[in-house]
Amino acid sequence: MCMEEDKLKQVSDNARIRLTEDEVDAFSNDLDDVLEKFESLQEVDVEDTEPAFHPVELNEETRADQKGSSLSQEEALSNSENTERGYFKGPSA
Amino acid sequence: MRSISFRANDESGSLEGVPFVVKDAICVEGVETSAGSEILEGYRPVFDAAVVERLEDSGAVFHGKTQQDEFGFGSFCTNCAHGWPRNPHDTRRVTGGSSGGAAAVCAATDEDVLSIGESTGGSITNPAAYNGVYGLTPTYGRVPRTGLVSYSNSLDKIGVLSSSLELVARGLEAISGSDPGDQTSADRPVPDFSEESSPGSLTVGVPTQLEEVDLERSVQNNFETSLSRLENLGYKVERVDVPLLDPDICVAAYYVMAVSEASTNLARFCGMRYGAEGNPADYEDFNDYFSQVRGEKLGEEAKRRIILGTYARMAGYRDDFYVRAAKVRRKLINQIEQVFERCDLLAAPSMPGVAPTFEEAQDMSASETYAMDALTVGPNLAGVPQLSVPNGEGDGMPTGLQLIGPHWGEKPLIDVARQLDGD
């Protein structure tokens, strides 16, 4: 399995990362090499095996669906310069 | 150090007056927390991570933040936006990664420091060995991650490094236990890690798969000496077979899971709300803005891993990569649990060699660098605890012995390390 340049550009668009042409050249070589190493997973017989999405059993209990404390509006906005009238400011939608 | 930022503390407790530092990815209120990345530059959290709260409640005194690879992406601490830390044993060499600064500060200071690191695939064991200090990676879920800039949610574990084994034990005791802010933190009793006890007559298993890794001669010699010392202490040492600790398979399964989870976790860093920002008015729409800021501000390795992870999760590939890797993890855990039915702990070298020079590290390709994690990714994938213990030198640089326990089995690792320390 390998990653052609077109595929790489499609993936980087999906990931919302703009790459330079130099990066596209460098990454397509690197990524081919890494994806080849990933192929060793296909050697393992995993039939009838349940995936372990965590390494230990987790407590499945969720918190009560009740209003709790959260950041104040001032705290939430304190790390951004792009704010206006109490909201974050982004590009035109 | 990423930053020196003393915060006075007059609390009394088990760690009263003990200086502590935290890896840059761990939030400290009002102190810049960038996880080694330009994209989080200027971010000052409005809250403390649970581990910081707990250490201060125990009387420990915050002294600053340590350098790391960007988001934890690296084995050498050379993927850093804010300069490379140098190994105190030889400044031409790397500190290891990704908690490189966390280990180096312990090795560089005369006074014992409690250093909080984080491991996803070996980021505590690796720098602990390269810097000749103790490094304990606890069982997944032992320590809450509330306030950690997450890299890979099913693999990240906060742990402890120090030149003092006793500080490692006391530090782990202080930070362990469930927290309502982290649903994956385990509601289990916390043992008295700092209370010395006899580990009894134990059987130490040496996985043959980890002995097949290409080791430098000094690492091999020091490992054999460590096994002899364990035998002299009365432990039975035997070779054991754990087929899925095969480094090729473990490295693949680990990286597939880690990059897949990283690609979703890091989607939140987009130039809005905190960290680096552009001028939104200069962009056509949100996608244009996000793509530009992320392209400019994420480092090379971060981009590589996010792209790999995005690819591995795409429709048509997810079952072949992410789900398959999670199934391999299930089988690996089963095999490790089986071997712990007849062994009490496992032992392996911490790293295949001593810390490379910066030039040697820079000359490695991405896949060669990933292969450096051959000894550490298996235990991390399985979520079992590991303790790296300094066990000698090679070329004037430290090497480490890695003790591995079953889930929730940190206490015997510390007790055995105490015996080795006093031997």
Chai-1 contact restraints between the chains, C-beta under 6 A:
chainA,res_idxA,chainB,res_idxB,connection_type,confidence,min_distance_angstrom,max_distance_angstrom,comment,restraint_id
A,V11,B,I307,contact,1.0,0.0,6.0,A-B,restraint_1
A,V11,B,T310,contact,1.0,0.0,6.0,A-B,restraint_2
A,V11,B,Y311,contact,1.0,0.0,6.0,A-B,restraint_3
A,S12,B,I307,contact,1.0,0.0,6.0,A-B,restraint_4
A,N14,B,T310,contact,1.0,0.0,6.0,A-B,restraint_5
A,A15,B,I306,contact,1.0,0.0,6.0,A-B,restraint_6
A,A15,B,I307,contact,1.0,0.0,6.0,A-B,restraint_7
A,A15,B,T310,contact,1.0,0.0,6.0,A-B,restraint_8
A,R16,B,F290,contact,1.0,0.0,6.0,A-B,restraint_9
A,R16,B,S291,contact,1.0,0.0,6.0,A-B,restraint_10
A,R16,B,R294,contact,1.0,0.0,6.0,A-B,restraint_11
A,I17,B,R294,contact,1.0,0.0,6.0,A-B,restraint_12
A,I17,B,G295,contact,1.0,0.0,6.0,A-B,restraint_13
A,I17,B,K303,contact,1.0,0.0,6.0,A-B,restraint_14
A,R18,B,S291,contact,1.0,0.0,6.0,A-B,restraint_15
A,R18,B,Q292,contact,1.0,0.0,6.0,A-B,restraint_16
A,R18,B,G295,contact,1.0,0.0,6.0,A-B,restraint_17
A,D30,B,A366,contact,1.0,0.0,6.0,A-B,restraint_18
A,D33,B,S367,contact,1.0,0.0,6.0,A-B,restraint_19
A,V34,B,A366,contact,1.0,0.0,6.0,A-B,restraint_20
A,V34,B,S367,contact,1.0,0.0,6.0,A-B,restraint_21
A,K37,B,A252,contact,1.0,0.0,6.0,A-B,restraint_22
A,K37,B,S367,contact,1.0,0.0,6.0,A-B,restraint_23
A,F38,B,A252,contact,1.0,0.0,6.0,A-B,restraint_24
A,F38,B,V256,contact,1.0,0.0,6.0,A-B,restraint_25
A,S40,B,D248,contact,1.0,0.0,6.0,A-B,restraint_26
A,S40,B,I249,contact,1.0,0.0,6.0,A-B,restraint_27
A,S40,B,A252,contact,1.0,0.0,6.0,A-B,restraint_28
A,L41,B,A252,contact,1.0,0.0,6.0,A-B,restraint_29
A,L41,B,R324,contact,1.0,0.0,6.0,A-B,restraint_30
A,V44,B,V328,contact,1.0,0.0,6.0,A-B,restraint_31
A,V46,B,K327,contact,1.0,0.0,6.0,A-B,restraint_32
A,T49,B,K327,contact,1.0,0.0,6.0,A-B,restraint_33
A,T49,B,R330,contact,1.0,0.0,6.0,A-B,restraint_34
A,T49,B,K331,contact,1.0,0.0,6.0,A-B,restraint_35
A,E50,B,R330,contact,1.0,0.0,6.0,A-B,restraint_36
A,P51,B,V323,contact,1.0,0.0,6.0,A-B,restraint_37
A,P51,B,A326,contact,1.0,0.0,6.0,A-B,restraint_38
A,P51,B,K327,contact,1.0,0.0,6.0,A-B,restraint_39
A,A52,B,A326,contact,1.0,0.0,6.0,A-B,restraint_40
A,A52,B,R329,contact,1.0,0.0,6.0,A-B,restraint_41
A,A52,B,R330,contact,1.0,0.0,6.0,A-B,restraint_42
A,F53,B,S154,contact,1.0,0.0,6.0,A-B,restraint_43
A,F53,B,A326,contact,1.0,0.0,6.0,A-B,restraint_44
A,H54,B,S154,contact,1.0,0.0,6.0,A-B,restraint_45
A,P55,B,Y140,contact,1.0,0.0,6.0,A-B,restraint_46
A,P55,B,A382,contact,1.0,0.0,6.0,A-B,restraint_47
A,P55,B,G383,contact,1.0,0.0,6.0,A-B,restraint_48
A,V56,B,Y140,contact,1.0,0.0,6.0,A-B,restraint_49
A,V56,B,G141,contact,1.0,0.0,6.0,A-B,restraint_50
A,V56,B,G383,contact,1.0,0.0,6.0,A-B,restraint_51
A,V56,B,H407,contact,1.0,0.0,6.0,A-B,restraint_52
A,L58,B,T184,contact,1.0,0.0,6.0,A-B,restraint_53
A,E75,B,V46,contact,1.0,0.0,6.0,A-B,restraint_54
A,N79,B,Y43,contact,1.0,0.0,6.0,A-B,restraint_55
A,N79,B,Y274,contact,1.0,0.0,6.0,A-B,restraint_56
A,S80,B,R273,contact,1.0,0.0,6.0,A-B,restraint_57
A,N82,B,E277,contact,1.0,0.0,6.0,A-B,restraint_58
A,N82,B,P280,contact,1.0,0.0,6.0,A-B,restraint_59
A,F88,B,M272,contact,1.0,0.0,6.0,A-B,restraint_60
A,F88,B,R273,contact,1.0,0.0,6.0,A-B,restraint_61
A,K89,B,P280,contact,1.0,0.0,6.0,A-B,restraint_62
A,G90,B,P280,contact,1.0,0.0,6.0,A-B,restraint_63
A,G90,B,F286,contact,1.0,0.0,6.0,A-B,restraint_64
A,P91,B,P280,contact,1.0,0.0,6.0,A-B,restraint_65
A,P91,B,Y283,contact,1.0,0.0,6.0,A-B,restraint_66
A,P91,B,D285,contact,1.0,0.0,6.0,A-B,restraint_67
A,P91,B,F286,contact,1.0,0.0,6.0,A-B,restraint_68
A,P91,B,Y289,contact,1.0,0.0,6.0,A-B,restraint_69
